[in-house]
Amino acid sequence: MDIADFNITKISPKQALKAIVIAACTGVVAYAAVAIAENNRWFSKLSHANDIVWGQKIAKGGYILHFRHAQREKWTDVTAFDAIELLKNYDDTSVPFKRATCLTERGVQESQLIGASFEAANVKVDQIISSPSCRSVQTAKHAWGRVDGISNSLLHRTAIAERQHMEFNKELRRVILAMKPAAGSNAVLSGHGGTLRLDSGLVIDRNETGEGLDDRDETGFVVLENVDGKIVARYKFRSIFSFTNAMVELPIKRPEDQISAVTR
């Protein structure tokens, strides 16, 4: 058989080089994808281990836990509603625009999950201070059944004129430093993302989380500690789900009477 019998498509050197580059890049991309996936698995295991360590620490008490509220409807103009809600001093039962500022049905259940998870993990809470926003108040009430006080300083900064940010930050710092958790218990701030930023240098003295404090999901919380008059951000749970998965241990076997009922 002569080589001419083969159906060979001729390509130019330029085309050949391009094909080689594409093949090489494809290999690099595939390798990078594997490396990224492996890194994500490693980071997930590390995060879970850290969640366990810090869950056990807060179970011993002595911390101030700054919560971002549970789920709300995502209205782009919610900041104006929040501002008027504070100005008119509406409470969570009287606010006329509940869909804008209050929790969704899912948010109510997420809040109940917060309380149930803390109870299951034996994490005790004493003093609870909330933002005036309906969703923050509701988060605390559905989680722990009460709010002990309201502080305007916990409202997210996007609802507040920038010229007032400094004074709100000063007040928030005063509120945090005034909280003294009882022995074996923790204090709770029920608020929003966007209130613990370091740009003013007034609220948080040191951030040990390794991440932005506002980079958390709804129900996420930051573990704060007052160390000799300095406010230190010790750790961040991205959501109540990461806390629950780290701290709640489930029974391996069901009660004998339930097993008997199923097998009969």
TORVEX-616897 format. One record per residue (C-alpha): x, y, z negated. Coordinates in Angstrom, 3 decimals, always signed. Layout:
atom u X, v Y, w Z .
...
// end
This chain:
atom u +0.000, v +0.000, w +0.000 .
atom u +1.383, v +3.362, w +0.969 .
atom u +1.320, v +6.280, w -1.428 .
atom u -0.736, v +8.177, w +1.121 .
atom u -3.622, v +5.834, w +0.400 .
atom u -4.061, v +7.439, w -3.038 .
atom u -6.457, v +10.423, w -3.356 .
atom u -4.178, v +12.886, w -5.112 .
atom u -5.237, v +16.492, w -5.620 .
atom u -2.331, v +18.851, w -5.197 .
atom u -1.959, v +21.683, w -7.690 .
atom u +0.419, v +24.573, w -7.808 .
atom u +3.180, v +24.904, w -10.456 .
atom u +1.202, v +27.770, w -11.997 .
atom u -1.877, v +25.581, w -12.324 .
atom u +0.215, v +22.785, w -13.794 .
atom u +1.683, v +25.112, w -16.400 .
atom u -1.785, v +26.360, w -17.284 .
atom u -2.987, v +22.785, w -17.737 .
atom u -0.049, v +22.023, w -20.032 .
atom u -0.730, v +25.144, w -22.134 .
atom u -4.433, v +24.273, w -22.438 .
atom u -3.595, v +20.728, w -23.487 .
atom u -1.106, v +21.988, w -26.061 .
atom u -3.536, v +24.568, w -27.425 .
atom u -6.266, v +21.954, w -27.660 .
atom u -3.958, v +19.809, w -29.724 .
atom u -3.037, v +22.734, w -31.977 .
atom u -6.688, v +23.670, w -32.465 .
atom u -7.580, v +20.080, w -33.325 .
atom u -4.702, v +19.897, w -35.815 .
atom u -5.695, v +23.243, w -37.320 .
atom u -9.295, v +22.077, w -37.695 .
atom u -8.153, v +18.977, w -39.570 .
atom u -5.843, v +21.060, w -41.778 .
atom u -8.623, v +23.541, w -42.564 .
atom u -11.056, v +20.746, w -43.423 .
atom u -8.472, v +19.125, w -45.714 .
atom u -7.718, v +22.458, w -47.358 .
atom u -11.433, v +23.076, w -47.927 .
atom u -11.791, v +19.652, w -49.572 .
atom u -8.817, v +20.357, w -51.825 .
atom u -10.137, v +23.827, w -52.719 .
atom u -13.590, v +22.402, w -53.462 .
atom u -12.101, v +19.838, w -55.865 .
atom u -10.005, v +22.520, w -57.557 .
atom u -12.994, v +24.856, w -57.877 .
atom u -15.103, v +22.069, w -59.376 .
atom u -12.364, v +21.274, w -61.902 .
atom u -12.094, v +24.960, w -62.861 .
atom u -15.884, v +25.174, w -63.171 .
atom u -15.776, v +22.338, w -65.696 .
atom u -12.989, v +23.985, w -67.713 .
atom u -14.777, v +27.316, w -67.879 .
atom u -18.174, v +25.785, w -68.483 .
atom u -16.710, v +24.087, w -71.550 .
atom u -15.136, v +27.351, w -72.682 .
atom u -18.354, v +29.355, w -72.565 .
atom u -20.129, v +26.522, w -74.395 .
atom u -17.890, v +27.465, w -77.344 .
atom u -19.152, v +31.072, w -77.138 .
atom u -17.549, v +34.473, w -77.380 .
atom u -18.078, v +35.726, w -73.816 .
atom u -20.222, v +38.269, w -71.992 .
atom u -21.842, v +36.783, w -68.897 .
atom u -22.704, v +39.190, w -66.086 .
atom u -25.385, v +37.619, w -63.891 .
atom u -26.502, v +38.538, w -60.440 .
atom u -30.293, v +38.132, w -60.324 .
atom u -32.022, v +35.185, w -58.621 .
atom u -33.527, v +35.304, w -55.120 .
atom u -35.452, v +38.314, w -53.841 .
atom u -36.929, v +39.084, w -50.445 .
atom u -34.256, v +40.597, w -48.222 .
atom u -35.643, v +44.075, w -47.520 .
atom u -33.000, v +46.328, w -45.963 .
atom u -34.432, v +49.431, w -47.673 .
atom u -34.615, v +47.890, w -51.148 .
atom u -32.234, v +50.505, w -52.570 .
atom u -34.857, v +53.254, w -52.263 .
atom u -37.474, v +51.063, w -53.950 .
atom u -35.026, v +50.322, w -56.768 .
atom u -34.297, v +54.026, w -57.238 .
atom u -37.991, v +54.963, w -57.495 .
atom u -38.683, v +51.991, w -59.753 .
atom u -36.101, v +53.307, w -62.223 .
atom u -37.215, v +56.938, w -61.867 .
atom u -40.883, v +56.058, w -62.553 .
atom u -39.889, v +53.680, w -65.353 .
atom u -41.997, v +50.834, w -63.974 .
atom u -41.700, v +47.545, w -65.812 .
atom u -41.778, v +44.117, w -64.186 .
atom u -45.560, v +43.853, w -64.652 .
atom u -46.573, v +47.288, w -63.363 .
atom u -44.265, v +47.933, w -60.386 .
atom u -46.511, v +48.563, w -57.337 .
atom u -44.036, v +47.184, w -54.772 .
atom u -43.277, v +43.781, w -56.228 .
atom u -42.242, v +42.180, w -52.944 .
atom u -39.454, v +44.727, w -52.615 .
atom u -37.942, v +44.631, w -56.103 .
atom u -39.129, v +41.453, w -57.860 .
atom u -38.228, v +37.784, w -57.509 .
atom u -39.607, v +35.420, w -54.909 .
atom u -41.263, v +32.180, w -56.012 .
atom u -37.952, v +30.463, w -55.357 .
atom u -36.200, v +33.137, w -57.431 .
atom u -38.494, v +32.395, w -60.372 .
atom u -37.590, v +28.721, w -60.171 .
atom u -33.882, v +29.522, w -59.824 .
atom u -34.142, v +31.598, w -62.994 .
atom u -35.821, v +28.714, w -64.790 .
atom u -32.933, v +26.545, w -63.597 .
atom u -30.465, v +28.940, w -65.252 .
atom u -32.150, v +28.496, w -68.628 .
atom u -32.541, v +24.726, w -68.207 .
atom u -28.902, v +24.314, w -67.152 .
atom u -27.606, v +26.345, w -70.087 .
atom u -29.722, v +24.294, w -72.465 .
atom u -28.515, v +21.026, w -70.923 .
atom u -24.885, v +22.194, w -71.179 .
atom u -25.431, v +23.428, w -74.758 .
atom u -24.480, v +27.008, w -73.855 .
atom u -26.079, v +29.394, w -76.336 .
atom u -27.109, v +32.986, w -75.610 .
atom u -27.981, v +35.701, w -78.078 .
atom u -28.149, v +39.331, w -76.898 .
atom u -29.616, v +39.882, w -73.406 .
atom u -29.410, v +43.287, w -71.694 .
atom u -30.950, v +43.784, w -68.253 .
atom u -30.895, v +46.204, w -65.383 .
atom u -34.205, v +48.092, w -65.078 .
atom u -34.837, v +46.349, w -61.751 .
atom u -37.817, v +43.982, w -61.750 .
atom u -35.817, v +41.040, w -60.376 .
atom u -33.125, v +41.324, w -63.037 .
atom u -35.662, v +41.561, w -65.851 .
atom u -37.582, v +38.609, w -64.427 .
atom u -34.396, v +36.568, w -64.085 .
atom u -33.672, v +36.961, w -67.796 .
atom u -37.265, v +36.372, w -68.864 .
atom u -37.680, v +33.208, w -66.810 .
atom u -34.259, v +31.920, w -67.903 .
atom u -34.393, v +32.696, w -71.636 .
atom u -37.868, v +34.017, w -72.315 .
atom u -36.903, v +37.529, w -73.291 .
atom u -34.953, v +40.736, w -72.684 .
atom u -33.495, v +42.514, w -75.710 .
atom u -32.731, v +45.802, w -74.004 .
atom u -32.575, v +47.695, w -70.705 .
atom u -29.563, v +49.640, w -69.454 .
atom u -29.767, v +51.809, w -66.342 .
atom u -25.997, v +51.360, w -65.968 .
atom u -26.570, v +47.792, w -64.753 .
atom u -28.433, v +48.911, w -61.623 .
atom u -26.477, v +48.239, w -58.427 .
atom u -24.573, v +51.283, w -57.210 .
atom u -26.163, v +51.364, w -53.738 .
atom u -29.386, v +52.610, w -55.358 .
atom u -27.521, v +55.443, w -57.092 .
atom u -26.184, v +58.657, w -55.588 .
atom u -22.414, v +58.407, w -55.192 .
atom u -21.923, v +61.582, w -57.238 .
atom u -23.346, v +59.706, w -60.240 .
atom u -21.253, v +56.539, w -59.909 .
atom u -18.538, v +57.649, w -62.303 .
atom u -20.957, v +58.376, w -65.149 .
atom u -22.844, v +55.124, w -64.558 .
atom u -19.537, v +53.225, w -64.670 .
atom u -18.573, v +54.904, w -67.933 .
atom u -21.920, v +53.953, w -69.449 .
atom u -21.639, v +50.364, w -68.238 .
atom u -18.221, v +50.089, w -69.836 .
atom u -19.636, v +51.418, w -73.115 .
atom u -22.482, v +48.880, w -72.973 .
atom u -20.112, v +45.958, w -72.365 .
atom u -17.732, v +46.963, w -75.148 .
atom u -20.647, v +47.341, w -77.576 .
atom u -21.779, v +43.732, w -77.049 .
atom u -20.569, v +41.442, w -79.835 .
atom u -21.593, v +37.825, w -79.192 .
atom u -22.362, v +35.869, w -82.341 .
atom u -20.069, v +32.994, w -83.256 .
atom u -20.665, v +30.065, w -80.918 .
atom u -22.857, v +32.140, w -78.608 .
atom u -22.600, v +34.452, w -75.595 .
atom u -24.141, v +37.761, w -74.548 .
atom u -25.828, v +38.188, w -71.165 .
atom u -25.992, v +41.101, w -68.734 .
atom u -28.733, v +40.486, w -66.164 .
atom u -27.946, v +42.668, w -63.183 .
atom u -26.751, v +42.728, w -59.599 .
atom u -23.730, v +42.432, w -57.397 .
atom u -22.059, v +45.783, w -56.791 .
atom u -21.616, v +46.936, w -60.385 .
atom u -18.246, v +45.488, w -61.420 .
atom u -16.059, v +46.861, w -58.655 .
atom u -12.561, v +47.947, w -59.583 .
atom u -12.492, v +51.074, w -57.402 .
atom u -13.265, v +53.422, w -60.291 .
atom u -10.816, v +51.737, w -62.668 .
atom u -13.334, v +52.266, w -65.443 .
atom u -15.383, v +49.100, w -65.845 .
atom u -12.986, v +46.158, w -65.557 .
atom u -9.431, v +46.461, w -66.860 .
atom u -8.165, v +43.170, w -65.476 .
atom u -9.578, v +40.710, w -62.940 .
atom u -8.229, v +37.178, w -63.414 .
atom u -10.680, v +35.453, w -61.061 .
atom u -8.474, v +35.833, w -57.986 .
atom u -11.464, v +37.062, w -55.988 .
atom u -13.738, v +40.069, w -55.642 .
atom u -16.186, v +40.107, w -58.541 .
atom u -19.126, v +40.947, w -56.308 .
atom u -18.408, v +38.071, w -53.918 .
atom u -21.000, v +35.706, w -55.382 .
atom u -24.408, v +34.355, w -54.512 .
atom u -27.651, v +35.196, w -56.234 .
atom u -27.584, v +33.545, w -59.705 .
atom u -23.761, v +33.747, w -59.716 .
atom u -22.138, v +35.110, w -62.863 .
atom u -18.835, v +36.544, w -64.056 .
atom u -17.352, v +35.561, w -67.417 .
atom u -16.162, v +38.711, w -69.213 .
atom u -14.235, v +39.001, w -72.452 .
atom u -13.476, v +41.962, w -74.691 .
atom u -9.790, v +41.659, w -75.556 .
atom u -8.726, v +44.411, w -77.963 .
atom u -10.946, v +46.969, w -76.242 .
atom u -10.010, v +45.846, w -72.725 .
atom u -12.630, v +44.239, w -70.470 .
atom u -11.154, v +41.178, w -68.784 .
atom u -12.926, v +39.236, w -66.016 .
atom u -11.879, v +35.669, w -66.843 .
atom u -13.788, v +33.560, w -64.337 .
atom u -16.565, v +33.604, w -61.758 .
atom u -19.234, v +31.005, w -61.069 .
atom u -20.416, v +31.595, w -57.515 .
atom u -23.943, v +30.433, w -58.387 .
atom u -25.880, v +28.586, w -61.053 .
atom u -25.645, v +25.531, w -58.821 .
atom u -21.865, v +25.297, w -59.182 .
atom u -22.235, v +25.646, w -62.962 .
atom u -24.953, v +22.990, w -63.147 .
atom u -23.080, v +20.496, w -60.982 .
atom u -19.993, v +20.925, w -63.157 .
atom u -21.619, v +20.815, w -66.578 .
atom u -24.731, v +18.626, w -66.545 .
atom u -24.047, v +14.928, w -67.167 .
atom u -26.789, v +12.504, w -66.185 .
atom u -27.703, v +9.221, w -67.887 .
atom u -26.517, v +6.142, w -65.995 .
atom u -29.422, v +3.992, w -67.150 .
atom u -33.047, v +4.849, w -67.593 .
atom u -34.819, v +4.187, w -70.917 .
atom u -35.678, v +0.503, w -71.349 .
atom u -39.411, v +1.116, w -71.518 .
atom u -39.322, v +2.853, w -68.092 .
atom u -37.299, v -0.015, w -66.608 .
atom u -39.816, v -2.519, w -67.972 .
atom u -42.711, v -0.542, w -66.522 .
atom u -41.091, v -0.491, w -63.093 .
atom u -40.210, v -4.201, w -63.051 .
atom u -43.560, v -5.466, w -64.321 .
// end
